[in-house]
């Protein structure tokens, strides 16, 4: 009996010694589970999510102007479990690429530059939980760690937005209205015209414009951050078909360019087709601006005026504007 009592005491003592360890294990398991979605629906209860994007916002110092997304614009939407540390690979859930058709986002496929290939695929399907949605337009690919946009080149209307802490319920279909996309590149309108008060050339059109002195193509850009102003010089070419004629002696085109590094030395090389004294000729004009600063989210108008002189086609002057505010000449 004494031996039995001794054994019972040892067992009780062993259990008591284990109680703190067992308690610690329970706490750790609970903590681990708390990082999972609060409610995981049974198979088949996932929610189809539709998205509405209001448009693109362009900002200047004192102006905010929104505009609808153009038909054919592509958008990549990535969903992450809600976390102040987003975006990161560990919280990345799903991403779908869309194209604007009749004012709505329709799933589609895109190439490696975010260009539309074909409509197809399905809307996003998510389990019930709180998510952060990151939108990138055009639908440029993300880096492998899902934290950055792999490349942002010149010539694209690059815009982003984040819509945080959106609760997806257990309803079968849910619509999420995303935050308005914010434009990250500079929109530049190039205008070429005949100077006032002259009759020659009688017609004027642009065959090509090469803009030089720009920053290099950006790589690894934060999904919801401004495009960093980098160092380096490169060029961007606008072909003749990018220009639209307005009358016989005015042509214009728009381009989206990456921000410059402060005030940059920008060059402009124009190849123009003209009619002078009834004859068709091709003229090349070169110019530059020593201190032109292109900022993301701002619009610029760069106007080149020309006339005929004894030396041939001559630049009368340049005009540079940010919206309606003259910033130089």
C-alpha positions as CSV (number, residue, x, y, z in Angstrom):
1,X,0.0,0.0,0.0
2,X,2.8,2.3,0.8
3,X,4.4,1.6,-2.6
4,X,1.0,2.3,-4.3
5,X,0.7,5.6,-2.5
6,X,4.3,6.6,-3.4
7,X,3.5,5.8,-7.1
8,X,0.4,7.9,-7.0
9,X,2.3,10.8,-5.5
10,X,4.9,10.6,-8.3
11,X,2.2,10.6,-11.0
12,X,0.5,13.6,-9.5
13,X,3.8,15.4,-9.2
14,X,4.7,14.6,-12.8
15,X,1.3,16.0,-14.1
16,X,1.8,19.1,-12.0
17,X,5.3,19.7,-13.5
18,X,3.8,19.3,-17.0
19,X,1.0,21.8,-16.5
20,X,3.0,24.9,-17.3
21,X,4.4,23.3,-20.5
22,X,0.9,22.2,-21.6
23,X,-0.5,25.7,-21.0
24,X,2.3,27.2,-23.0
25,X,1.6,24.9,-25.9
26,X,-2.1,25.9,-25.9
27,X,-1.2,29.6,-25.9
28,X,1.2,29.2,-28.8
29,X,-1.3,27.2,-30.8
30,X,-3.9,29.8,-30.2
31,X,-1.5,32.5,-31.3
32,X,-0.7,30.6,-34.5
33,X,-4.3,30.1,-35.3
34,X,-5.1,33.8,-34.8
35,X,-3.0,34.6,-37.9
36,X,-5.3,32.5,-40.1
37,X,-8.5,33.9,-41.5
38,X,-11.0,34.3,-38.7
39,X,-13.7,32.3,-40.5
40,X,-12.8,29.7,-43.1
41,X,-15.9,28.8,-45.0
42,X,-16.6,25.2,-45.9
43,X,-15.6,24.1,-49.4
44,X,-17.8,25.7,-52.0
45,X,-18.5,28.8,-49.9
46,X,-15.9,31.0,-51.4
47,X,-17.1,34.5,-52.6
48,X,-17.0,35.8,-56.1
49,X,-15.7,39.4,-56.0
50,X,-16.5,42.1,-58.6
51,X,-14.5,45.3,-58.7
52,X,-15.5,48.9,-59.6
53,X,-12.7,51.4,-60.3
54,X,-13.9,55.0,-60.3
55,X,-11.1,56.2,-62.7
56,X,-7.8,58.0,-62.6
57,X,-7.0,61.0,-60.4
58,X,-4.5,63.6,-61.5
59,X,-3.2,66.1,-59.0
60,X,-1.3,69.4,-59.1
61,X,-0.4,71.8,-56.3
62,X,-4.0,73.1,-56.1
63,X,-6.0,71.0,-58.4
64,X,-7.5,67.5,-58.3
65,X,-9.3,66.2,-61.4
66,X,-10.7,62.8,-61.9
67,X,-11.3,61.1,-65.2
68,X,-12.9,57.8,-66.3
69,X,-10.7,54.9,-67.2
70,X,-10.4,54.8,-71.0
71,X,-11.9,51.9,-72.9
72,X,-9.3,49.2,-73.3
73,X,-7.3,50.1,-70.2
74,X,-5.9,47.1,-68.3
75,X,-5.7,46.8,-64.6
76,X,-4.1,44.3,-62.3
77,X,-5.8,43.7,-58.9
78,X,-3.9,41.8,-56.2
79,X,-5.5,40.7,-53.0
80,X,-3.6,40.3,-49.7
81,X,-4.8,39.3,-46.3
82,X,-5.2,42.6,-44.4
83,X,-2.0,43.4,-42.7
84,X,-0.3,46.8,-42.0
85,X,2.8,45.3,-43.5
86,X,1.3,44.6,-46.9
87,X,2.1,44.0,-49.6
88,X,4.2,40.9,-49.0
89,X,4.4,37.4,-50.3
90,X,3.2,35.8,-47.1
91,X,-0.2,37.6,-47.3
92,X,-0.6,37.5,-51.0
93,X,-3.7,35.6,-51.9
94,X,-4.7,36.1,-55.6
95,X,-4.4,38.5,-58.5
96,X,-6.5,38.9,-61.6
97,X,-6.0,41.1,-64.7
98,X,-8.9,43.1,-66.2
99,X,-9.7,45.3,-69.1
100,X,-12.2,48.1,-69.3
101,X,-15.1,47.2,-71.6
102,X,-18.2,49.4,-71.7
103,X,-17.1,51.1,-68.5
104,X,-16.8,47.8,-66.6
105,X,-13.8,45.7,-65.5
106,X,-13.8,42.4,-67.4
107,X,-11.3,39.6,-66.7
108,X,-8.7,39.3,-69.5
109,X,-5.2,38.0,-70.3
110,X,-2.3,40.4,-70.8
111,X,1.3,40.1,-72.0
112,X,4.5,40.8,-70.0
113,X,4.0,44.6,-70.5
114,X,0.5,44.6,-69.3
115,X,-1.0,44.9,-72.8
116,X,-4.4,43.4,-73.5
117,X,-4.4,40.0,-75.3
118,X,-7.9,38.6,-75.0
119,X,-10.9,38.6,-72.8
120,X,-11.1,35.5,-70.7
121,X,-10.6,34.0,-67.2
122,X,-12.8,34.6,-64.2
123,X,-13.4,37.2,-61.5
124,X,-11.6,36.9,-58.2
125,X,-12.7,34.2,-55.8
126,X,-11.9,34.7,-52.1
127,X,-12.6,33.1,-48.7
128,X,-14.4,35.3,-46.2
129,X,-11.8,37.5,-44.5
130,X,-10.5,41.1,-44.5
131,X,-8.3,42.0,-47.5
132,X,-6.2,44.8,-48.8
133,X,-6.6,45.3,-52.6
134,X,-3.8,46.8,-54.6
135,X,-4.6,48.0,-58.2
136,X,-2.0,48.7,-60.9
137,X,-2.8,50.2,-64.3
138,X,-1.8,49.1,-66.9
139,X,-1.7,45.5,-65.6
140,X,2.1,45.4,-65.3
141,X,3.5,42.2,-63.7
142,X,4.6,42.2,-60.1
143,X,7.9,41.0,-58.9
144,X,8.3,37.4,-57.6
145,X,8.0,38.5,-54.0
146,X,4.7,40.3,-54.9
147,X,5.8,43.5,-53.2
148,X,6.9,45.5,-56.2
149,X,6.0,46.3,-59.8
150,X,8.8,44.7,-61.8
151,X,9.2,47.5,-64.5
152,X,7.6,50.8,-65.3
153,X,8.6,52.2,-68.7
154,X,8.0,55.5,-70.5
155,X,4.8,55.7,-72.6
156,X,2.3,54.1,-70.1
157,X,-0.3,55.9,-68.1
158,X,1.0,54.2,-64.9
159,X,-1.4,54.6,-61.9
160,X,-2.0,52.8,-58.6
161,X,-4.3,52.6,-55.7
162,X,-4.8,50.7,-52.4
163,X,-8.1,49.8,-50.9
164,X,-7.4,48.5,-47.4
165,X,-9.3,46.4,-44.9
166,X,-12.2,45.3,-47.0
167,X,-14.3,42.7,-45.4
168,X,-15.4,39.9,-47.7
169,X,-18.6,38.3,-46.3
170,X,-20.0,34.9,-46.9
171,X,-22.5,36.1,-49.5
172,X,-22.1,34.4,-52.9
173,X,-21.1,37.6,-54.9
174,X,-19.7,40.8,-53.5
175,X,-18.8,44.1,-55.2
176,X,-15.8,46.1,-54.0
177,X,-15.4,49.7,-55.0
178,X,-11.7,50.5,-55.3
179,X,-10.0,53.7,-54.4
180,X,-9.5,56.0,-57.4
181,X,-6.3,55.2,-59.2
182,X,-3.6,57.9,-58.7
183,X,-1.5,58.8,-61.7
184,X,2.2,58.4,-61.1
185,X,3.7,59.6,-64.4
186,X,3.7,63.1,-66.0
187,X,1.3,63.6,-68.9
188,X,2.8,65.7,-71.6
189,X,1.0,67.2,-74.6
190,X,3.3,68.0,-77.5
191,X,1.9,70.7,-79.9
192,X,3.5,71.9,-83.2
193,X,2.0,74.8,-85.1
194,X,2.8,77.5,-87.6
195,X,3.5,80.9,-86.0
196,X,0.8,83.5,-86.1
197,X,0.9,86.1,-88.9
198,X,2.7,84.0,-91.5
199,X,1.5,81.9,-94.5
200,X,4.3,79.5,-94.9
201,X,4.5,76.6,-94.5
202,X,1.0,76.1,-95.9
203,X,0.8,72.6,-94.4
204,X,2.6,71.1,-91.4
205,X,2.6,67.6,-89.9
206,X,4.9,65.5,-87.6
207,X,6.6,62.4,-88.9
208,X,8.5,61.7,-85.6
209,X,9.5,63.3,-82.3
210,X,12.3,62.0,-80.1
211,X,12.4,63.3,-76.6
212,X,15.8,62.9,-74.9
213,X,17.4,63.5,-71.5
214,X,14.7,61.5,-69.7
215,X,15.2,59.2,-66.8
216,X,15.8,55.5,-67.4
217,X,13.0,52.9,-67.2
218,X,12.1,52.3,-63.6
219,X,12.5,48.8,-62.1
220,X,11.1,47.4,-58.8
221,X,8.7,50.2,-58.0
222,X,6.5,50.0,-54.8
223,X,3.0,49.1,-55.7
224,X,1.5,52.2,-54.0
225,X,4.4,54.6,-54.0
226,X,5.5,57.3,-56.4
227,X,7.8,56.4,-59.2
228,X,11.3,57.2,-57.9
229,X,13.1,59.9,-59.8
230,X,16.2,58.1,-61.0
231,X,19.5,59.0,-62.5
232,X,20.4,58.5,-66.2
233,X,19.5,59.7,-69.6
234,X,17.4,57.9,-72.2
235,X,14.9,58.8,-75.0
236,X,11.3,58.2,-75.9
237,X,10.1,58.2,-79.5
238,X,6.6,59.3,-80.6
239,X,5.9,58.1,-84.2
240,X,3.9,60.2,-86.7
241,X,0.8,58.2,-86.1
242,X,0.7,59.4,-82.5
243,X,0.0,62.9,-83.7
244,X,-3.4,64.2,-84.7
245,X,-3.8,67.2,-87.0
246,X,-6.0,70.1,-86.2
247,X,-6.3,72.2,-89.3
248,X,-3.5,72.2,-91.9
249,X,-0.8,73.6,-89.7
250,X,-1.2,72.2,-86.2
251,X,-0.5,68.7,-84.9
252,X,-0.5,67.4,-81.4
253,X,0.2,64.2,-79.4
254,X,0.1,63.1,-75.8
255,X,2.6,60.9,-73.9
256,X,3.2,59.7,-70.4
257,X,6.7,60.1,-69.2
258,X,8.5,59.1,-66.0
259,X,9.4,61.8,-63.6
260,X,12.7,63.6,-64.1
261,X,15.5,63.9,-61.6
262,X,14.9,67.5,-60.6
263,X,15.2,70.0,-63.4
264,X,16.6,68.0,-66.3
265,X,18.1,69.0,-69.7
266,X,15.4,67.7,-72.1
267,X,16.0,67.6,-75.8
268,X,13.4,67.6,-78.7
269,X,14.2,66.3,-82.2
270,X,11.4,66.8,-84.6
271,X,11.0,65.4,-88.1
272,X,8.4,67.5,-89.9
273,X,6.6,67.2,-93.3
274,X,5.7,70.6,-94.7
275,X,4.4,72.2,-97.9
276,X,6.5,75.3,-98.8
277,X,5.8,77.3,-101.9
278,X,3.7,74.4,-103.2
279,X,6.4,71.7,-102.7
280,X,6.5,68.9,-100.2
281,X,9.6,68.9,-98.0
282,X,10.9,67.2,-94.9
283,X,12.5,69.4,-92.3
284,X,14.4,68.5,-89.1
285,X,14.3,70.8,-86.1
286,X,16.2,70.3,-82.9
287,X,15.8,72.1,-79.6
288,X,16.4,71.7,-75.9
289,X,15.3,73.0,-72.5
290,X,17.9,73.3,-69.8
291,X,15.7,73.2,-66.7
292,X,12.5,71.3,-67.3
293,X,11.1,69.3,-64.3
294,X,8.6,66.6,-65.0
295,X,6.6,65.5,-61.9
296,X,4.4,62.5,-61.5
297,X,0.7,63.4,-61.5
298,X,1.1,66.6,-63.3
299,X,0.1,67.7,-66.9
300,X,2.3,69.7,-69.2
301,X,1.9,71.4,-72.6
302,X,5.0,71.9,-74.7
303,X,4.3,74.0,-77.8
304,X,6.7,74.5,-80.7
305,X,5.9,77.3,-83.1
306,X,7.7,77.5,-86.5
307,X,7.8,79.8,-89.6
308,X,9.6,80.0,-92.9
309,X,12.7,82.2,-93.1
310,X,15.4,82.8,-95.6
311,X,17.4,80.0,-93.9
312,X,14.4,77.6,-94.2
313,X,12.0,76.4,-91.5
314,X,12.9,78.1,-88.3
315,X,11.8,77.8,-84.6
316,X,10.0,80.9,-83.6
317,X,9.6,79.9,-80.0
318,X,8.8,77.3,-77.3
319,X,6.0,77.5,-74.7
320,X,5.9,75.3,-71.7
321,X,2.8,75.1,-69.5
322,X,1.6,73.2,-66.5
323,X,-2.2,73.1,-67.1
324,X,-2.9,76.8,-67.7
325,X,0.0,78.2,-65.7
326,X,2.9,79.4,-67.9
327,X,6.2,78.1,-66.4
328,X,8.7,79.2,-69.0
329,X,9.3,80.1,-72.6
